[in-house]
Amino acid sequence: MIGTLVLSLLCASHAAGAVERLAPWFVVEAPPVVQYGVGEGVRVTCVARGDPPPAVTWLAEDGSALEDVPGLRRVYGNGTLELAGGAAPRPATLRPATLRCRAANAHGVALSRETTLRPGTVHCTHTSIPTVPHAACCSLLATRC
């Protein structure tokens, strides 16, 4: 029942032989909380699919789209958000930030769950998690703190 409901939301109606078009959906979302060490860089990724392929952007708490800030933040078109590390972080980068990922195409818009970026002192170990066959484009990283 749930699978049928999801498919009906994602698939636009079409006649026999017509090309199927899909509203965006997330294949990979950033975790609810991302902790990173002060002065260390961090990357968070959000991957969406749809037909046509959706444009993926990161949104600030006020709903505005994040943009590149030289030496501080880089927003990639593939859904990756990168915060640069450095020996002396700026005070504005030391506060937590809650962000969302937005995927949009001609058939709809999808918003990810909220992700809170928390700078601080973190000692973690990283373990690679193999990807599932249908998501071969994406590798995941598990963090144990």
trRosetta pair geometry for C-beta under 8 A, 3 or more apart (Angstrom, degrees):
i j d omega theta_ij theta_ji phi_ij phi_ji
1 4 5.9 -55 -150 34 27 111
1 5 6.6 28 153 -19 62 106
2 5 5.6 -55 -151 35 34 114
2 6 6.4 34 153 -19 68 104
3 6 5.8 -53 -147 35 32 110
3 7 6.4 29 156 -16 65 107
4 7 5.9 -56 -147 39 30 109
4 8 6.3 29 156 -19 65 107
5 8 5.9 -57 -148 36 29 109
5 9 6.6 25 154 -17 63 106
6 9 5.8 -61 -154 36 32 109
6 10 6.3 18 156 -12 68 113
7 10 5.8 -64 -141 42 32 104
7 11 5.7 5 172 -2 72 117
8 11 6.7 -60 -123 46 24 94
9 23 7.1 -73 146 49 72 134
10 22 5.2 6 166 -153 89 96
10 23 5.6 -131 -138 48 51 88
10 25 5.9 -25 -110 -38 123 130
11 14 7.9 -89 168 2 96 104
11 20 6.2 -38 -146 -164 97 112
11 21 7.9 122 -155 74 51 47
11 22 6.1 -32 -96 -102 51 80
12 20 7.1 157 52 -165 82 61
12 21 4.6 -2 27 70 132 94
12 22 7.1 -141 -4 -82 86 31
12 23 7.4 119 -50 -33 89 83
12 107 5.7 -108 -53 -132 123 130
14 18 3.9 -145 -179 82 108 124
14 19 7.1 -128 -144 73 151 32
14 20 5.7 -130 9 -98 155 59
14 21 7.4 134 -64 14 125 80
15 18 4.7 89 56 -19 71 124
19 51 7.9 -130 154 146 102 134
20 51 6.8 69 106 73 72 147
21 51 5.2 -139 -139 100 50 95
21 52 7.4 -19 -141 -19 97 58
21 106 7.4 -49 -179 79 138 107
21 107 5.4 168 139 -62 109 142
22 25 7.5 -59 157 0 115 102
22 49 7.4 1 102 127 136 85
22 50 4.9 -149 100 -150 90 61
22 51 4.5 70 28 28 89 89
22 107 6.4 173 119 74 19 157
23 50 6.0 -60 144 -132 20 120
23 105 7.0 -176 -140 56 43 101
23 107 4.1 -126 -82 117 67 104
23 108 3.2 14 -142 34 119 130
23 109 7.9 -54 -169 6 106 23
23 110 7.1 125 146 -45 96 102
24 48 4.8 16 -170 169 111 128
24 49 7.0 155 -145 81 63 34
24 50 3.8 -63 -88 -47 57 140
24 54 3.8 32 -92 -58 127 152
24 103 3.8 -163 165 122 151 113
24 104 6.4 -90 -3 -84 144 16
24 105 5.5 137 -46 5 99 100
24 107 7.6 154 -14 74 64 92
24 108 6.1 -144 24 87 77 89
24 109 6.9 3 41 -140 121 22
24 110 4.4 -129 99 8 100 115
25 48 6.5 164 82 -153 28 83
25 49 6.1 -21 61 60 78 82
25 50 6.7 136 11 -70 64 87
25 103 7.7 -92 9 81 8 147
25 110 5.8 147 -100 -79 35 165
26 29 5.0 40 158 -60 147 94
26 46 6.6 -54 -135 -172 114 90
26 47 7.0 109 -160 79 68 52
26 48 5.2 -50 -98 -97 55 79
26 101 7.3 101 -105 89 126 128
26 103 6.7 172 -74 -1 76 142
26 110 6.2 -158 -33 132 86 138
26 112 5.7 93 -79 -98 154 92
27 47 4.6 -49 63 102 104 104
27 48 6.6 169 6 -109 82 22
27 49 5.5 68 -40 -15 115 106
27 135 5.9 164 174 -119 119 113
27 138 6.6 174 122 -16 117 152
28 45 6.2 4 116 114 129 99
28 46 6.4 -168 99 -143 77 33
28 47 4.1 47 37 30 102 103
28 79 7.9 122 75 124 101 146
28 135 7.3 122 -51 -164 103 134
28 138 5.1 -176 -43 -155 144 157
28 140 7.4 -164 -130 -87 124 97
29 46 5.7 19 -126 -125 47 90
29 101 6.7 -161 -134 35 78 133
29 112 4.6 160 -133 -151 112 118
29 113 5.9 75 164 29 148 94
29 115 7.7 -167 164 -59 88 115
30 34 6.4 -48 176 -44 114 127
30 44 4.2 27 -115 -178 133 115
30 45 6.6 147 -77 58 85 36
30 46 5.6 -56 -23 -66 88 91
30 99 7.9 22 57 83 151 106
30 101 6.8 135 4 -27 104 124
30 112 7.0 76 28 147 83 151
30 115 4.1 9 97 -96 124 152
31 34 6.0 128 63 -67 98 78
31 115 6.7 95 78 -126 42 100
32 113 6.4 -51 -93 127 80 127
32 114 6.9 44 -142 87 73 71
32 115 6.4 -150 -145 -113 21 54
32 116 6.8 11 155 18 63 90
33 115 7.4 174 -80 -161 20 61
33 116 5.0 -16 -111 64 70 98
33 118 6.2 0 -168 1 97 121
34 42 6.3 133 149 171 123 141
34 44 5.5 -98 -57 -82 167 122
34 115 6.2 23 -6 176 108 107
34 116 7.2 -179 27 87 67 48
34 117 5.2 -20 69 -110 103 64
34 118 6.9 165 82 24 48 73
35 118 4.8 -29 -103 75 72 103
35 119 7.8 139 -157 -106 60 13
35 120 6.1 -42 -160 47 102 105
35 122 4.8 146 130 -86 109 142
35 124 7.9 148 86 -51 103 132
35 145 6.7 3 67 -56 134 168
36 40 5.4 -137 169 85 97 107
36 41 7.6 -68 177 121 144 19
36 42 3.9 -94 -79 -64 160 133
36 83 7.5 152 70 68 159 127
36 117 7.2 -18 14 -167 111 89
36 118 7.5 147 21 79 64 54
36 119 6.0 -37 72 -110 81 59
36 120 7.8 117 71 38 38 59
36 122 6.2 -96 -143 26 15 142
37 40 3.9 61 68 8 96 129
37 119 7.6 16 140 -159 14 72
37 120 7.2 -67 -118 89 37 40
37 121 6.1 32 -127 -132 82 38
37 122 4.9 -124 -63 40 75 86
38 89 5.8 -117 -171 12 83 140
38 94 6.7 19 -120 -115 111 92
38 119 5.3 80 -87 170 71 108
38 120 6.4 9 -37 -124 92 9
38 121 6.7 -34 9 -67 98 60
39 85 5.7 52 152 -170 46 89
39 86 5.9 -104 -145 79 67 42
39 87 5.8 27 -145 -126 121 21
39 88 7.4 22 -105 -48 102 16
39 89 5.6 -125 -76 -30 55 103
40 85 4.5 -30 -161 -114 22 128
41 82 6.6 8 -180 -177 114 88
41 83 5.9 179 -151 92 65 62
41 84 5.3 -39 -104 -154 109 27
41 85 3.5 -91 -33 -25 73 92
42 82 7.4 179 90 -148 43 51
42 83 5.1 11 50 48 83 104
42 85 7.8 104 -19 -63 59 92
42 117 7.0 157 89 -146 147 113
43 80 5.8 -11 -168 -168 107 104
43 81 7.0 156 -154 80 55 49
43 82 4.8 -14 -101 -101 85 80
43 83 7.8 -163 -74 23 41 64
44 80 7.3 157 82 -152 40 56
44 81 5.1 -9 59 57 89 100
44 99 7.9 135 80 72 150 135
44 115 6.2 139 -177 152 156 157
44 117 7.2 -116 -25 -86 143 108
45 78 7.9 -22 -142 117 101 92
45 79 5.7 71 -166 114 69 96
45 80 4.8 -20 -101 -99 85 74
45 81 7.6 -171 -79 20 38 67
45 138 7.7 176 122 -139 140 105
46 56 6.3 -177 95 -171 100 129
46 58 7.5 140 23 -87 133 86
46 79 4.4 -125 74 -178 66 113
46 80 8.0 -180 26 -75 61 34
46 81 7.9 28 5 -7 99 101
46 101 3.5 -103 129 -110 175 168
46 103 7.7 -142 136 -51 113 105
46 112 5.6 -89 -139 -53 137 157
47 56 7.7 -51 -125 -92 29 163
47 78 7.7 -12 -104 163 81 80
47 79 5.3 171 -82 68 45 160
47 137 7.2 159 -151 101 153 116
47 138 5.7 -115 2 -84 162 133
48 54 4.9 -43 111 60 126 130
48 56 5.4 161 24 -87 115 113
48 79 6.7 157 5 -87 83 141
48 101 7.5 -178 -40 139 116 120
48 103 3.4 -170 -158 -106 178 155
48 110 6.4 165 -133 64 133 128
49 53 7.3 -61 -147 -124 48 71
49 54 7.4 100 140 12 9 104
50 53 6.3 123 66 -132 76 26
50 54 4.4 63 34 -35 131 100
50 103 6.8 153 -12 151 131 119
50 105 4.8 -171 115 7 139 142
50 107 6.8 -167 -176 53 120 115
50 108 7.8 -147 -136 58 143 90
51 105 7.5 152 86 131 15 166
51 107 7.8 27 76 7 57 142
52 105 5.2 -178 68 -157 75 130
52 106 6.4 58 27 12 105 106
53 105 6.9 168 102 -89 21 132
54 103 4.0 63 124 178 150 92
54 104 5.6 136 -159 59 103 22
54 105 4.3 -101 -95 -39 71 98
54 110 7.5 -38 -129 28 172 103
55 77 7.7 -61 -149 -157 75 89
55 103 7.3 162 76 -151 40 51
55 104 5.6 -24 55 62 89 82
55 105 7.1 142 5 -78 71 63
56 77 7.1 114 57 178 87 47
56 78 7.1 8 56 162 132 18
56 79 4.0 -27 127 -81 153 88
56 101 6.4 -7 -168 -176 97 103
56 102 7.1 157 -153 82 48 50
56 103 5.1 -14 -99 -99 77 79
57 65 4.9 -39 171 -135 137 109
57 66 7.3 165 175 39 85 75
57 75 7.4 31 -147 172 66 134
57 101 7.5 159 84 -158 38 57
57 102 5.0 -16 63 60 87 101
57 104 7.9 -11 14 12 104 106
58 65 7.1 104 72 -158 51 62
58 66 4.4 -22 89 29 103 124
58 75 5.7 -134 26 -129 116 118
58 81 4.9 54 -58 -75 159 131
58 99 5.5 -1 -177 180 103 128
58 100 7.4 155 -158 82 58 38
58 101 5.8 -36 -103 -102 64 63
58 102 7.5 167 -100 16 14 82
59 63 5.7 -18 -174 -146 123 35
59 64 6.8 144 -153 72 74 27
59 65 6.1 -50 -99 -97 64 45
59 66 6.9 -157 -100 -16 12 86
59 99 6.4 151 75 -163 53 72
59 100 4.7 -16 57 64 108 87
59 101 7.4 -179 13 -92 85 13
59 102 5.4 67 -30 -22 117 116
59 111 7.8 -33 22 -134 142 102
60 63 7.0 -40 69 29 71 18
60 64 5.0 -5 37 60 114 82
60 65 7.7 11 -1 80 86 2
60 66 5.8 125 -49 -69 86 84
60 97 7.4 -62 -141 -172 78 114
60 99 6.5 -42 -109 -110 33 81
61 97 7.0 -130 -33 -165 107 73
61 98 5.2 73 -89 68 100 90
61 99 7.4 -77 -53 -82 62 46
65 102 7.8 -87 -101 39 89 133
66 73 6.8 -92 174 149 117 142
66 75 5.2 155 105 -74 100 142
66 81 6.8 38 87 -124 152 122
66 99 7.1 -7 -37 -133 136 126
67 75 6.3 -103 -141 22 20 135
68 73 6.4 -170 -145 99 40 76
68 74 5.5 17 -122 -122 94 52
68 75 5.7 -127 -62 24 66 84
69 72 4.1 -29 102 63 111 116
69 73 4.4 49 36 39 97 96
71 84 6.1 -106 174 54 38 160
71 86 7.8 36 177 -62 89 145
72 83 7.1 -28 165 -150 59 72
72 84 5.7 -122 -133 33 14 110
72 90 6.9 -28 -108 17 121 132
72 93 6.7 -148 -152 -75 106 128
73 81 7.3 -18 -166 -173 98 87
73 82 7.1 151 -158 85 50 56
73 83 5.6 -21 -102 -107 75 64
73 84 7.0 -119 -63 -1 30 86
74 81 7.6 161 85 -159 54 43
74 82 4.4 -8 59 61 99 106
74 84 7.2 81 -10 -48 98 93
75 80 7.9 165 -157 91 40 55
75 81 5.7 -9 -111 -112 71 76
75 82 7.9 -162 -73 27 30 71
76 79 7.1 -32 87 42 91 28
76 80 4.3 12 44 59 126 93
76 81 7.5 -144 22 -72 79 33
76 82 7.1 54 -18 -5 105 106
79 101 6.5 40 -152 -151 96 132
79 103 7.9 -5 -98 -83 117 101
81 99 7.3 -42 24 131 177 165
83 93 7.0 143 -169 -151 125 119
83 117 7.2 116 -21 -171 149 151
86 89 5.8 137 67 -77 98 60
89 93 4.8 -109 178 75 111 125
89 94 6.1 128 111 -62 126 87
89 119 7.2 -173 141 -160 171 156
90 93 5.0 90 63 1 81 104
90 94 7.8 -143 97 -17 48 87
91 94 5.7 -53 -159 17 42 118
92 95 7.1 -54 -169 19 40 104
93 119 6.5 83 140 -43 77 157
94 119 5.3 -106 -138 76 46 140
95 119 7.7 26 26 32 11 111
96 116 5.6 8 -179 -179 116 102
96 117 6.4 167 -154 82 62 54
96 118 4.7 -9 -105 -100 103 71
96 119 7.3 -154 -79 18 54 70
97 116 7.1 166 84 -152 37 57
97 117 4.9 -2 56 50 88 104
98 114 5.2 0 -175 -175 105 118
98 115 7.1 156 -154 78 56 39
98 116 4.8 -25 -96 -96 77 77
98 117 7.8 -167 -79 16 29 69
99 114 7.2 140 71 -157 32 66
99 115 5.3 -28 66 65 84 92
99 116 7.8 154 17 -92 68 29
99 117 6.7 27 3 -13 114 106
100 111 5.4 7 164 -171 134 97
100 112 5.4 173 -166 62 76 82
100 113 7.4 -146 -123 109 90 19
100 114 5.6 -53 -76 -101 90 57
100 115 7.1 149 -90 15 39 82
101 111 7.4 149 79 -159 51 49
101 112 3.9 37 49 5 93 134
101 115 7.6 41 -22 1 92 125
102 109 6.5 -15 -169 -169 96 102
102 110 7.4 158 -156 82 48 51
102 111 5.6 -17 -103 -104 73 71
102 112 7.5 -114 -62 4 35 84
103 109 7.1 156 84 -157 51 52
103 110 4.7 -6 58 56 100 98
103 112 7.8 80 -8 -41 97 90
104 108 7.3 -131 -137 114 61 38
104 109 4.4 -8 -102 -106 92 82
104 110 7.6 -169 -72 23 51 60
105 108 6.9 14 57 49 74 54
112 115 7.3 1 116 -23 124 104
122 145 5.8 -54 -162 -127 95 133
123 145 6.8 124 74 -146 52 80
124 143 4.9 -7 -174 -169 140 98
124 144 6.4 145 -158 71 80 42
124 145 4.5 -43 -95 -86 90 82
125 143 7.6 153 75 -153 41 53
125 144 5.3 -16 58 59 90 98
126 141 5.5 -18 -162 -174 109 109
126 142 7.0 144 -158 75 54 53
126 143 5.8 -23 -102 -99 71 69
127 141 7.4 142 70 -163 40 60
127 142 4.7 -22 65 62 93 106
127 144 7.0 33 -1 -7 112 109
128 139 6.5 -22 -155 173 102 117
128 140 7.6 125 -163 80 55 56
128 141 6.3 -40 -105 -108 53 66
128 142 7.7 169 -107 17 4 84
129 139 7.5 154 67 -177 65 70
129 140 4.3 -28 61 80 115 105
129 141 7.0 -168 12 -91 91 15
129 142 5.3 89 -41 -27 114 104
130 139 7.9 -51 -139 -134 28 86
131 135 5.1 -129 -177 94 109 89
131 136 5.7 139 105 -112 137 36
131 137 7.9 -175 -171 49 163 32
131 138 5.7 143 -120 81 132 65
131 139 5.4 -94 -45 -99 112 55
131 140 6.8 134 -87 -2 75 87
132 135 5.0 55 60 30 87 101
133 136 6.3 -7 -166 -55 38 99
135 138 4.9 -42 162 42 100 108
